[in-house]
Amino acid sequence: MSENKEPPETCLGEDRIRVKPQIRYLGIILDGRLSFKPHVDYLRGKVERNVSYLSRILPNLFGPGYRVRKLYSAVINAMVMYGAPVWAKYIGKKGLATLITVQRPIALRVARAYRTTPTDMLFAIAGMVSYKWQAAAWYRIYRETKDIREAGEALTVQCKDNVRNRQFSIAMDRWKEQLKKCNIRGRPFMRAIINNWEAWVTTGPANLTYRITQLMSGHGCFASYLKRIGARRNDRCIECMEVRDSAIHTVFVCKAFDRQKDELEVAMGERLSINSIVKAVADGKRKCKAVQKFAKDVMQEKEENDREDERNDRIRQNRKWRRKKARKREEKKLWTKMMDDTYEMEEE
C-alpha cells in the first residue's frame, strides 16, 4: 500500500517553499499547463454565490426594474471578464461551456424568465451577448491596442473607444449569427427578436415584464408547457375548450381573449402579429404599454382559470375517490353477508 507523499519543496536560504499545482497572481489563478481551468472553476463558484444573493432581491414578478437588474448584471459581468485578454484564448470548449452556465442565472433575473427557458432563447430575450464572444472581444481589443503601441502611434482615449466599439460590434454580429443557427423552429418570438436584433438589444429588454417574457418564451400558464413539466394531464385549452394550448394559441387563436386582442390592435394601430408585438416592446412608448397591459390581463385571467380548473379537478378526484371507497365498503358488506350465509347453511 503506497503512502501519501508530501508535496515537493524547494529551499531559498533558510526558507522552505512548497511547490503547488497553481498560484494566484493579480486575481488570476495560473496552473502548470496554463489551461486556466482552476480560474474558470473559481469564477463559477464566486458568481454562483453572488447570484444566489441577488436572486433574493430580484424576484420575477415584482422587485426592481430593468435598470437595477442591468446594473447588477454589469457587476457580475465585470467579475467574469476580469483578465479576459489573458485567459480567453486558452480555456477551451469546456471552459466556454462553464462560462455559459455562469451567465445563465443572471440572464434569468434580467429577463424575469422561468428556469426551464432554453439558454439561447433566454439570452435573446434578455438581449445579452454570450460571455464567449465578450471574452473574445476583450482579447482582440488587447491585441489591437498593443499593435498600435508597438507601431509608435498615439493611443488616445478616442482611439481606445473606437477600438472597443468596433470589437464589441463584431462580437454582437457574431452572436447574432450564432443565434440564427440555433433551433428556432417553434420559437416565432425568438425569430422575430433576431430579425429586429439592433432595436431589441437597444431598448427591448428594458420594457420586459414577467408576463411579456411568459408570452415570448412560451414558458408560463400554458397547458402544453404545464403538461411537459408534469403539472397537467393534457394540453387542452381550458378557455376555448379546443386543441393544444400554447403562447401562439393564446395570442392569435383563442377566442376567449378577442376583446383584449381588439383593444391591443386599436392601441397599436396595426394588425396583431408576432413582429408587431416585438417592435412595440422595443419601441418603448404607447404601443409598449398596450402590450404590457395585454400580457398582464391575459396571463392573469389564464392563471385564475387554471386555478379554478385545478380546484374543480381536485373536487372531481375527491368525488371519484369517495365513490370508489363506498364501492369497496359495499363489496365488503356483500362478501361478509355471503360468508355468514354460507356458514349458517353448513351448520344446518
Secondary structure in CASP SS format (residue, H / E / C, confidence):
PFRMAT SS
TARGET T0000
AUTHOR 0000-0000-0000
METHOD secondary structure of the structure
MODEL  1
M C 1.00
S C 1.00
E C 1.00
N C 1.00
K C 1.00
E C 1.00
P C 1.00
P C 1.00
E E 1.00
T E 1.00
C E 1.00
L E 1.00
G C 1.00
E C 1.00
D E 1.00
R E 1.00
I E 1.00
R E 1.00
V C 1.00
K C 1.00
P C 1.00
Q E 1.00
I E 1.00
R E 1.00
Y E 1.00
L C 1.00
G C 1.00
I E 1.00
I E 1.00
L E 1.00
D E 1.00
G C 1.00
R C 1.00
L C 1.00
S C 1.00
F C 1.00
K H 1.00
P H 1.00
H H 1.00
V H 1.00
D H 1.00
Y H 1.00
L H 1.00
R H 1.00
G H 1.00
K H 1.00
V H 1.00
E H 1.00
R H 1.00
N H 1.00
V H 1.00
S H 1.00
Y H 1.00
L H 1.00
S H 1.00
R H 1.00
I H 1.00
L C 1.00
P C 1.00
N C 1.00
L C 1.00
F C 1.00
G C 1.00
P C 1.00
G C 1.00
Y H 1.00
R H 1.00
V H 1.00
R H 1.00
K H 1.00
L H 1.00
Y H 1.00
S H 1.00
A H 1.00
V H 1.00
I H 1.00
N H 1.00
A H 1.00
M H 1.00
V H 1.00
M H 1.00
Y C 1.00
G C 1.00
A H 1.00
P H 1.00
V H 1.00
W H 1.00
A C 1.00
K C 1.00
Y C 1.00
I C 1.00
G H 1.00
K H 1.00
K H 1.00
G H 1.00
L H 1.00
A H 1.00
T H 1.00
L H 1.00
I H 1.00
T H 1.00
V H 1.00
Q H 1.00
R H 1.00
P H 1.00
I H 1.00
A H 1.00
L H 1.00
R H 1.00
V H 1.00
A H 1.00
R C 1.00
A C 1.00
Y C 1.00
R C 1.00
T C 1.00
T C 1.00
P C 1.00
T H 1.00
D H 1.00
M H 1.00
L H 1.00
F H 1.00
A H 1.00
I H 1.00
A H 1.00
G C 1.00
M C 1.00
V C 1.00
S C 1.00
Y H 1.00
K H 1.00
W H 1.00
Q H 1.00
A H 1.00
A H 1.00
A H 1.00
W H 1.00
Y H 1.00
R H 1.00
I H 1.00
Y H 1.00
R H 1.00
E H 1.00
T H 1.00
K H 1.00
D H 1.00
I H 1.00
R H 1.00
E H 1.00
A C 1.00
G C 1.00
E C 1.00
A C 1.00
L C 1.00
T C 1.00
V H 1.00
Q H 1.00
C H 1.00
K H 1.00
D H 1.00
N H 1.00
V H 1.00
R H 1.00
N H 1.00
R H 1.00
Q H 1.00
F H 1.00
S H 1.00
I H 1.00
A H 1.00
M H 1.00
D H 1.00
R H 1.00
W H 1.00
K H 1.00
E H 1.00
Q H 1.00
L H 1.00
K H 1.00
K H 1.00
C C 1.00
N C 1.00
I C 1.00
R C 1.00
G C 1.00
R C 1.00
P H 1.00
F H 1.00
M H 1.00
R H 1.00
A H 1.00
I H 1.00
I H 1.00
N H 1.00
N C 1.00
W H 1.00
E H 1.00
A H 1.00
W H 1.00
V H 1.00
T H 1.00
T H 1.00
G C 1.00
P H 1.00
A H 1.00
N H 1.00
L C 1.00
T C 1.00
Y H 1.00
R H 1.00
I H 1.00
T H 1.00
Q H 1.00
L H 1.00
M H 1.00
S H 1.00
G C 1.00
H C 1.00
G C 1.00
C C 1.00
F C 1.00
A H 1.00
S H 1.00
Y H 1.00
L H 1.00
K H 1.00
R H 1.00
I C 1.00
G C 1.00
A C 1.00
R C 1.00
R C 1.00
N C 1.00
D C 1.00
R E 1.00
C C 1.00
I C 1.00
E C 1.00
C C 1.00
M C 1.00
E C 1.00
V C 1.00
R E 1.00
D C 1.00
S C 1.00
A H 1.00
I H 1.00
H H 1.00
T H 1.00
V H 1.00
F H 1.00
V H 1.00
C C 1.00
K H 1.00
A H 1.00
F H 1.00
D H 1.00
R H 1.00
Q H 1.00
K H 1.00
D H 1.00
E H 1.00
L H 1.00
E H 1.00
V H 1.00
A H 1.00
M H 1.00
G C 1.00
E C 1.00
R C 1.00
L C 1.00
S C 1.00
I H 1.00
N H 1.00
S H 1.00
I H 1.00
V H 1.00
K H 1.00
A H 1.00
V H 1.00
A H 1.00
D H 1.00
G C 1.00
K C 1.00
R H 1.00
K H 1.00
C H 1.00
K H 1.00
A H 1.00
V H 1.00
Q H 1.00
K H 1.00
F H 1.00
A H 1.00
K H 1.00
D H 1.00
V H 1.00
M H 1.00
Q H 1.00
E H 1.00
K H 1.00
E H 1.00
E H 1.00
N H 1.00
D H 1.00
R H 1.00
E H 1.00
D H 1.00
E H 1.00
R H 1.00
N H 1.00
D H 1.00
R H 1.00
I H 1.00
R H 1.00
Q H 1.00
N H 1.00
R H 1.00
K H 1.00
W H 1.00
R H 1.00
R H 1.00
K H 1.00
K H 1.00
A H 1.00
R H 1.00
K H 1.00
R H 1.00
E H 1.00
E H 1.00
K H 1.00
K H 1.00
L H 1.00
W H 1.00
T H 1.00
K H 1.00
M H 1.00
M H 1.00
D H 1.00
D H 1.00
T H 1.00
Y H 1.00
E H 1.00
M H 1.00
E H 1.00
E H 1.00
E C 1.00
END
